[in-house]
């Protein structure tokens, strides 16, 4: 699981900002949101321009050089903070796999090329590459001097992690394999003016053609009825169809024509939900931008049933309730700081508190 993440000089974050998922409280309700001492589910709130989207994108930078999964072609546009465009962007990750803690830090220049890398396991350095120097734990990785010199220079910005994964046979459960698998299972997506995603899959798919191919049309219809109380009379598709059609009276109408923006957003959510059995970390940006507030609550219930870590960003304070999560799982990002609301007040927040009302009243400023 991801336990900590920090970034410096990325887009709007000129100074370091950190998310620490190990700092939870001993609340006895909604215990599903904490797994092995780590926050598993959370919602990030904040005013417009506070950096919710950019922070979520920063978390997924690691996908761009450690994974072969789908990447956003516009990701490195305005990559560095405008006040320090010639300075590198620094990323810091901490993962925990059972009793193994992996710290992986690296810097990238304004073009997104790796400039330095550092990896430690349970506090012991495994390798470091910085300023033309390269050090590696020789007890674990036998490497001749010529290879070490090339990795020190590393003019093409190849990741040391990827080099080690490609060059050494590792036993099952090795920390590098665990980190690679975790990164391969990461997914970021949104559905606002356009559909965008990073990671998890290798290419763009037609979501309706995918449903048809997997015989999920009836299941999709039941999903829409369950979460949004909408009934669609889908016409049984033929093999090779790439669109869904509905029967309305005597007419046949494409689903995309009659579906609202929110319902099309639900279709995208359903598409991903059917694939996330192997996901590790999912972030949905502005997930409820087109949802009724009660629908957003129902969707959260479905998402938080997933075994993987799931985080969302939202402006919908109806979701800030102890009926859904708990105070240590509701985060506010503001003025280059991201903290759970329980750390933004001196109040002893309890199950019976109306935390939405407190938030609207400025109690977490």
Residue, then its C-alpha position, 0 to 999 in steps of 0.5 A: x500500500x501507499x503510505x506516504x507521498x510528497x512532491x516539490x516544485x510540481x505545477x502549483x506546488x512550489x514548496x514541498x507538500x506531503x500526504x501521510x496515510x499512516x496518521x490515523x486516529x482510533x475511531x471505532x466506526x467505519x473501520x473498513x477505511x483503515x487497513x493494517x494501520x494505513x488509510x485505505x479510503x479517503x476524499x480530498x476537499x478544497x477550494x478551487x485552485x487549491x491543487x486537488x487535481x494536480x496533487x493527484x496527478x503528481x502521485x501518478x508520476x511514477x507510472x510514467x517511468x516504471x510502468x508500460x501502462x497508459x500515459x497522459x500525453x499532456x502530462x509534462x506540459x507545465x510540469x514545473x512550477x512557473x517560479x522555478x522552471x529550471x529547478x527539478x521536480x522532486x517526488x517521494x514515495x513510501x510503500x508498505x508491503x507486509x513488513x517491508x517498507x520501501x522508500x523511493x525518491x527521485x527528481x525529474x527535470x522540466x522535460x520529465x527526464x529522470x535526474x536522480x534516484x534513491x531507494x531504501x528498504x526498511x531504512x537501508x539504502x539499496x541504491x542512489x544515483x545523483x550528480x553523476x555518482x552511483x552507489x548500490x548495495x553490492x551484497x544484493x546486486x553484483x555489478x561490474x564497474x563499467x555498468x556502474x559508470x554507465x548508470x552514473x552517467x545515465x544520459x538517457x534517463x533510464x530508471x535504475x529500478x527498471x534496469x534492475x528488474x530487467x537484469x536480475x532474476x528475483x524470487x517471488x515476493x522481492x520488494x522490487x517486484x512488489x513495487x512494480x506490481x503496485x505501480x502497474x495496478x495504479x489507476x487515475x481517471x476523470x470524466x469532465x469535459x473529456x475522459x482521461x486516465x493514467x495507468x492500469x490499462x495499456x490503451x484506450x477502449x470503447x467502453x460500450x463495445x467492452x461491455x458487449x464483448x463481455x456480456x455485461x449489458x444486463x449487469x450494467x442495466x442493473x448497476x444503473x438501477x441500483x445506484x441511480x434508480x434509472x431504468x433503461x430497456x437495452x436492446x440485446x446487442x449483436x456480436x461485434x456491436x460497438x454501441x448500446x441501443x435502448x427501446x423507447x416505445x416503438x423507437x430504437x435510440x442510441x444510449x449515448x443520445x438519451x443518457x445524461x452527462x451524469x449517466x455517461x459518467x456512471x457508464x465510465x465508472x462501471x467500465x472501470x469497476x469491472x476491471x479493478x479486481x487487480x487494482x492497487x491504488x485508484x484516484x478518481x478526480x472530481x468523480x461526482x462532478x455530474x452526480x446528484x449528491x445522493x448518487x455520489x453517496x451511493x457511488x462512494x459506497x460501491x467504490x469503498x467496497x474495493x479491496x484496493x486503496x481508493x481516493x476521490x476528490x470532490x466539492x460535495x460536502x454532503x459526503x463529509x459525514x461519519x455515515x460514509x467515512x471518518x474524520x481521519x479519512x476526510x482530507x482538506x488541501x489548502x495553502x500547500x498543505x493537505x491534512x485530515x480534518x481531525x488535525x485541522x481542529x482542536x475539537x474531539x470529533x466523534x461519531x455524532x458530530x455533523x462534520x459537514x456543518x463544522x466544515x461549512x462553519x470554518x471549524x477546520x480552517 
